Amino acid sequence: IFALGKIIYIRTTEQKIHFLANQGKQGEALGVLEKQLSSAKSSDEKIEIYFLLSQVALQFNDYNKAQKYADSALKLNPDNSVVYVTYAHISEAQRDTMSAKQYWQKAIEKLNPNTPEYSLVLRNYQTSM
């Protein structure tokens, strides 16, 4: 969990990334995130950044790069649900629904059912299938 100031910074950065990516500036968007990655302190923060890196790569149909970022996140913490959400998005982008379903289920298994994240991931899983 990030401090309030960090959440604002992450959200502002995320908006900038989406803006750059929507303008077709993949390299700039990835560069901003990779710079942020180098200053990230916790593995959870790095995993969140790898998720965003993967999403930018997917927006440009760069599946290999998206996979590379997901693999880096997995090495940091194989118990973090965001890693499996990332893999689910990659599988969906490649129209591999069987793998996507397995990754969504794995993400759900990693979460506490009493958290808002659980509900969000479960809803995403249900709408994607």
Protein Blocks (a to p, Z undefined) as FASTA:
>chain_A
ZZfklmmmmmmmmmmmmmmmmnopaklmmmmmmmmmmmpmbfklmmmmmmmmmmmmmmno
paklmmmmmmmmmmmommbmklmmmmmmmmmmnopaklmmmmmmmmmmmpcfkbfklmmm
mmmmmmmZZ
